[in-house]
Amino acid sequence: MNRLDRISVTGLRVFGYHGVLPAEREQGQEFVIDTVLWLDTRRAAETDELSLTVDYGALAQALAEIVAGEPVDLIETLAERLAAACLADDKVDQVEVTVHKPSAPIAVPFTDVAATIRRSRA
């Protein structure tokens, strides 16, 4: 049985202009991104070689550029784009992405709105 390891990047805070309402597109807001990557890190651990695992600094930068980039209406769409970026690294077998929208335009008190997706190569 192949057991995969996990690398997580959580709480990535990026300002973006995503949302259905015109005000969200004009004013923007902060989004918080959590990602969990499943991959086999044994060779990287044995050799202490960064190229054999995911460079989480580079990953965080790539994800931040997507969030700060082209606006979309839905956080589900944003999550799909982020997941695709994670899976672009052929070392990643599966990814879970959560996009938090803590300042969503909701008329009643709330703590957070989030969409979580899980994608894999298969």
N, C-alpha and C positions, 0 to 999 in steps of 0.2 A: 504494500500500500504506500503510495507516494504522499507523504505529508508535506504540506507547504508551510513556509514561514510567512510572517507578516511584517510589513513595514508600514507605519502609520505616520501621517502628517495631519495634525488636527489643529483647529483654531486659526487657520490661515485667514487673515482679515484683508479684504480687498474692496475698494470702492468701485461700484459699477452702476450701470444705467439700465438694468433689466426690470421689466414689469409691463403690465398691460396698460396701466393708466399713464396719461401724458405727463403728469407731474413726476412720476418715477423715472421717465425717460429724460426729463429736463433737469431735475434736481439730483437724481442719483441717490444711492444709499450704500451702506456697508453690507457686504455679504461675508459670511463665515463658511469656510470650506473644511470639511473633514474627509480624508481619504485613507483607505486601508488597502494595501496591495498584498496579494498573495503570490509568492514566488519561492523558489528553492535558493536559499542563500548559502548552502553548504560549501560550494566551491569558493565563493568569495571569502567565507570565514577561514577556510583552510589556507588560502593563499594571501589573505589580507589585501586583496586587489579590488579597488573600487569599480573597475570596469566590469566586474562579474556580478554586480548587484545594481540596485537603483540608487542613483545619486539624488538623495532627497532634496538637496539644495537646488539643483537644476530642475527637479520636478516641481518644487514649490514656485519657482520663478515662472515656469511654463504655465502652471495653473493660474497664477496671478495675472498673467498676460491675457489669458482667455477671459477671466472674469472682468478685467478692466477693458476688454476689447468690444467687439461688435455686440450690441444689445439684442436680447431676445425677450419675448413676452413671458415665457414660463421658466421657473427654476428647474423644472423637469428637463427642458431643452438644454439649459446650462449644464445640468448634471450629466447629460449624455455627452456633451462636448468635452467635459472634463474627463469622463471615463474613457472616451476614445483617445485622448491624449495620454492617459496612463497606459492603455493597452498598446500604444504605438511602440512602446519598449517591449521587444520580444521576450524579455526575461519575465515579464509580468503575465501570470496565468489568469488571475481574477482581480477585480477591483470593486470596492464599494465606495461610493461617493455620496456625501450628504452636503446639500447646499442649504444653509440656514439663511433666513431673511428676517432678522430680528426687528427690523423697522417697517415691516409690511404694513400697508395702509388698511388696518382693521379698526373698526369703530369701537370695539370693546377691549378691555385690558387683556393682554396676553404676554407670554414670555418669549415665544419663538414660533416661527413657521419653518418647516424644513421638508425637503424632499430627499429621499434616500433611494439610490438605485444600486444594483449589483450586476456586473457584467463579466463575462469571461470569454476566452478565445473560442471555446467550443460552441 
